Amino acid sequence: MLPDSALPVPPASIDEASSLRRWLVHGGCLFATFVVTTFFGGWHYLEFLVDLGQPPPGLDAADAWFWFGGLWFSLPVLAILGAHEAGHYVACRRYGVDASWPYFLPAPLPLSGTFGAFIRIRDVIPHTRALFDIGAAGPFAGFVVAVPLLGLGLWLSRLVPVPEHLEMLALGEPLIYQAVQHAIWGALPDDQLLHLHPVARAAWFGLLATALNLFPLAQLDGGHVAYAVFGAKARWITLATAATILALTLVSSSWIAWAVLVVVVLAVAGPSHPPTADDRTPLGRRRTALAFAAAVVLALCFTPAPVEVVDRPGWMTPPDTPR
């Protein structure tokens, strides 16, 4: 008689084991991202409490309120990223395209705690309409969630006096950010700045992620949209976008890491988008209008200098005033 280990495993058992492993991987990635974003969110919360000062002694990661405060950041970030990937996933299911559940990526980045999330598409996209819908659904869904959270976060934020010595990370202000801020706060006084609540920081990160994904570049979401609209000509749009990103490194050093990643990806995969099973399917007027809307969303979420270090003694002191 054969030992149990030598007996053939029923196909149902193999499927169940494979499904369990997938759930463990996706659940583990989500949990790790939740923990890391909550940890860095805790520091954002402490910074918000003390108005640009130093956290009081004894209030740190060992305190339960530190972690509760971090939820103000982590939950909005995960909501925006989750909505983005859910948009892709639902569009894939609509067209019968095999796709994975989202993989959330934790990262030791104090500003965000995450690299974002992605899904794996295992099938060839059937036609250009499906490619467009799958590519555009994610950024649109994430944007729809991010904007109300931005409004809530800016409403929870507060004005603080500009210190004589300003040392902080300054976040670039996309057009949609400026519009929502002005709607809530109006014109800010010259001697004050808006100290962002963690929810506003999370929404800002969501807007940045939306802009990066909408760049018409290779196989990013914007690259899918560009290929669906322009076909093989989209490779030239990819090259022009890559050149623009390289030029942006001269505007802000915060683009350097993204530029390096773009160069590596294009060197490995090339600038051409893989074809769908049927590239001749016309998009129609509605999707053409949505392509224009995607470009508008990119413009609303884009900022030429996402992150800058501000370290200026006497920042608000007029140049002719003795120090």
C-alpha positions in Angstrom: 0.0 0.0 0.0 1.3 3.4 -0.9 2.1 5.9 1.9 -0.3 8.8 2.1 2.3 11.2 0.7 2.4 9.1 -2.5 -1.3 9.1 -3.1 -2.7 11.4 -5.8 -4.2 14.6 -4.5 -7.7 15.2 -5.7 -8.0 18.3 -8.0 -10.5 19.9 -5.6 -7.9 19.8 -2.8 -5.3 21.4 -5.1 -7.7 24.2 -5.9 -8.5 24.8 -2.3 -4.9 24.9 -1.2 -4.1 27.3 -4.1 -7.0 29.5 -3.2 -5.9 29.5 0.5 -2.4 30.5 -0.5 -3.7 33.4 -2.6 -5.9 34.6 0.2 -3.0 34.5 2.6 -0.7 36.4 0.2 -3.3 39.1 -0.6 -4.5 39.3 3.0 -0.9 39.4 4.3 0.0 42.2 1.9 -3.1 44.2 2.9 -2.5 43.7 6.7 1.2 44.7 6.4 0.3 47.8 4.4 -2.3 48.6 7.0 0.2 48.3 9.8 2.9 50.4 8.1 0.6 53.1 6.9 -1.0 53.3 10.4 2.5 53.6 11.9 3.5 56.5 9.7 0.0 57.9 10.0 0.6 58.0 13.8 3.5 60.3 13.3 1.5 62.5 11.0 -1.2 62.7 13.7 1.3 63.6 16.4 2.8 66.3 14.1 -0.7 67.7 13.6 -1.4 67.8 17.3 1.6 69.9 18.1 1.4 72.4 15.3 4.8 72.0 13.6 6.5 71.5 17.0 8.1 68.4 18.6 5.8 65.7 20.0 5.4 65.8 23.8 7.6 63.3 25.8 5.9 60.0 26.3 3.6 60.2 23.4 5.1 57.8 20.8 4.5 54.5 19.1 4.1 52.8 22.5 1.0 54.7 23.2 -2.4 53.3 22.0 -3.5 56.7 20.9 -0.6 56.9 18.5 -2.1 53.9 16.6 -5.7 55.2 16.9 -4.5 58.5 15.5 -2.7 56.7 12.7 -6.1 55.4 11.4 -6.9 59.0 10.3 -4.2 58.4 7.7 -4.2 54.7 6.9 -7.9 54.1 6.4 -8.3 56.9 3.8 -5.1 55.8 2.0 -6.3 52.2 1.8 -9.8 53.4 0.7 -8.4 55.4 -2.2 -6.0 52.6 -3.3 -8.7 50.0 -2.8 -11.2 51.9 -4.9 -8.6 52.3 -7.6 -7.8 48.6 -7.8 -11.5 47.7 -7.4 -12.2 49.8 -10.5 -9.7 47.7 -12.5 -10.9 44.4 -11.1 -14.6 45.1 -11.7 -13.8 46.1 -15.3 -11.8 43.0 -15.8 -14.7 40.8 -14.5 -17.1 42.6 -16.8 -15.1 41.5 -19.9 -14.2 38.1 -18.6 -10.6 38.9 -18.2 -8.7 36.8 -15.6 -7.3 39.2 -13.0 -6.0 38.8 -9.4 -7.2 40.5 -6.3 -5.2 43.6 -5.4 -1.6 43.3 -4.0 -1.1 46.1 -1.5 2.6 47.1 -1.2 3.9 48.3 2.2 7.0 50.6 2.1 9.3 52.3 4.6 8.3 55.7 3.3 7.4 58.2 6.0 5.2 60.3 3.7 2.9 57.4 2.6 3.9 54.0 4.1 3.1 52.3 0.8 4.2 52.0 -2.8 0.5 51.6 -3.8 -1.3 48.6 -5.0 -1.7 46.6 -8.3 -3.6 43.7 -9.8 -2.2 41.1 -12.1 -4.0 40.7 -15.5 -3.4 37.1 -16.7 -5.3 37.3 -20.0 -4.9 39.1 -23.3 -7.3 42.0 -23.4 -10.1 41.2 -25.9 -10.4 44.5 -27.6 -9.6 48.2 -27.3 -12.9 49.1 -25.6 -12.1 46.6 -22.9 -8.6 48.0 -22.6 -9.9 51.5 -22.3 -12.4 50.6 -19.6 -10.0 48.5 -17.6 -7.3 51.2 -17.8 -9.6 54.2 -17.0 -11.8 52.6 -14.3 -9.0 52.6 -11.7 -8.0 56.3 -11.8 -11.6 57.4 -12.0 -12.7 55.3 -9.0 -9.7 56.5 -7.0 -10.3 60.1 -7.9 -14.0 59.9 -6.9 -13.0 58.6 -3.5 -10.0 61.0 -3.0 -11.8 64.3 -3.7 -14.4 64.0 -0.8 -11.6 62.8 1.5 -9.6 65.9 0.4 -12.5 68.1 1.4 -12.9 66.4 4.7 -9.2 66.5 5.4 -8.8 70.2 4.5 -11.9 71.0 6.7 -10.2 69.2 9.6 -7.0 71.1 9.0 -6.2 74.3 10.8 -4.3 77.6 10.3 -1.1 78.0 12.3 1.3 81.0 12.5 4.3 80.6 10.2 7.3 80.0 12.6 10.4 82.3 12.3 12.4 79.3 11.3 10.4 77.0 9.0 11.7 73.4 8.6 9.2 71.0 7.0 8.3 69.0 3.9 6.2 71.2 1.6 3.7 69.3 -0.5 2.9 70.5 -4.0 -0.6 71.7 -4.5 -2.5 70.3 -7.5 -5.2 72.3 -9.1 -8.0 70.3 -7.5 -6.3 70.8 -4.1 -6.1 74.5 -4.6 -9.7 74.7 -5.6 -11.0 72.7 -2.6 -8.7 74.6 -0.2 -10.0 78.0 -1.5 -13.6 76.8 -1.3 -13.1 75.9 2.4 -10.6 78.5 3.6 -10.6 81.3 1.1 -7.3 83.2 0.6 -4.8 82.3 3.4 -3.3 85.1 5.4 0.4 85.8 4.6 1.6 85.1 8.1 -0.2 81.7 8.4 -0.2 78.4 6.7 -2.6 75.5 6.6 -1.4 72.7 8.8 -2.7 69.5 7.2 -4.8 66.9 9.0 -3.7 63.3 8.3 -6.8 62.8 6.2 -5.7 65.7 3.9 -2.3 64.1 3.6 -3.8 60.8 2.7 -6.0 62.4 0.0 -3.0 64.3 -1.3 -1.1 61.0 -1.7 -4.2 59.6 -3.5 -4.2 62.5 -5.9 -0.5 62.0 -6.6 -1.0 58.3 -7.2 -3.8 59.1 -9.6 -1.7 61.5 -11.5 1.3 59.1 -11.8 -1.0 56.3 -13.0 -2.6 58.5 -15.6 0.7 59.4 -17.3 0.3 58.2 -20.9 3.2 55.9 -20.5 3.6 52.3 -21.7 1.5 50.0 -19.6 0.4 52.5 -16.9 -3.3 53.2 -16.8 -2.8 56.3 -18.9 -0.8 54.2 -21.3 -3.7 51.8 -21.7 -6.0 54.8 -22.4 -3.5 56.2 -24.9 -3.1 52.9 -26.8 -6.9 52.4 -26.9 -7.3 55.9 -28.4 -4.2 56.2 -30.7 -3.2 52.6 -31.3 0.5 51.9 -32.2 1.1 55.7 -32.4 0.9 55.7 -28.6 4.6 54.6 -28.4 5.5 58.2 -29.5 3.3 59.5 -26.7 5.2 57.2 -24.3 8.5 58.5 -25.4 7.4 62.1 -25.1 6.0 61.5 -21.7 9.3 59.9 -20.6 11.2 62.9 -21.9 8.8 65.2 -19.9 9.5 63.2 -16.7 13.2 63.5 -17.2 12.8 67.3 -17.7 10.7 67.5 -14.5 13.8 66.3 -12.5 15.2 69.8 -13.3 12.1 71.4 -11.7 12.1 69.2 -8.6 14.4 66.4 -7.3 11.4 64.5 -6.1 11.0 63.3 -9.7 14.4 61.6 -9.8 13.3 58.2 -8.4 10.2 58.1 -10.7 12.4 59.0 -13.7 14.9 56.3 -12.9 12.0 53.7 -12.7 10.6 54.9 -16.0 13.9 54.6 -17.8 14.5 51.1 -16.4 11.0 49.9 -17.3 11.3 51.3 -20.9 14.7 49.7 -21.3 13.4 46.3 -20.2 9.9 46.3 -21.8 10.2 48.9 -24.5 7.9 51.8 -25.3 5.3 49.9 -27.3 2.1 48.7 -25.6 1.2 45.1 -26.3 -1.8 44.7 -28.7 -5.2 43.5 -27.7 -6.9 40.6 -29.4 -8.8 43.1 -31.6 -7.3 46.5 -32.0 -9.8 47.5 -34.7 -12.8 47.9 -32.3 -13.8 51.6 -32.4 -14.1 53.4 -29.0 -17.1 55.4 -29.9 -18.0 58.9 -28.8 -18.6 58.2 -25.1 -15.2 56.6 -24.5 -13.5 59.3 -26.5 -15.1 61.9 -24.2 -14.0 59.8 -21.2 -10.5 59.9 -22.6 -10.6 63.7 -22.6 -12.0 63.5 -19.0 -9.0 61.3 -18.0 -6.7 64.0 -19.4 -8.6 66.6 -17.3 -8.2 64.4 -14.2 -4.5 64.1 -14.8 -4.2 67.9 -15.1 -6.2 68.4 -11.9 -4.0 66.0 -9.9 -0.6 66.9 -11.3 1.9 69.1 -9.5 5.3 69.9 -11.0 7.0 69.8 -7.6 5.3 67.1 -5.4 7.6 67.3 -2.4 10.2 69.9 -1.4 12.2 70.4 1.7 11.6 73.8 3.3 14.4 74.9 5.7 14.4 78.7 5.8 15.4 80.8 8.8 13.2 83.9 9.0 11.1 82.6 6.2 8.5 85.3 6.5 10.9 88.1 7.4 11.2 90.8 4.6 14.7 90.8 2.9 15.5 94.3 4.2 14.7 93.6 7.8 17.7 93.0 10.1 17.9 89.5 11.6 
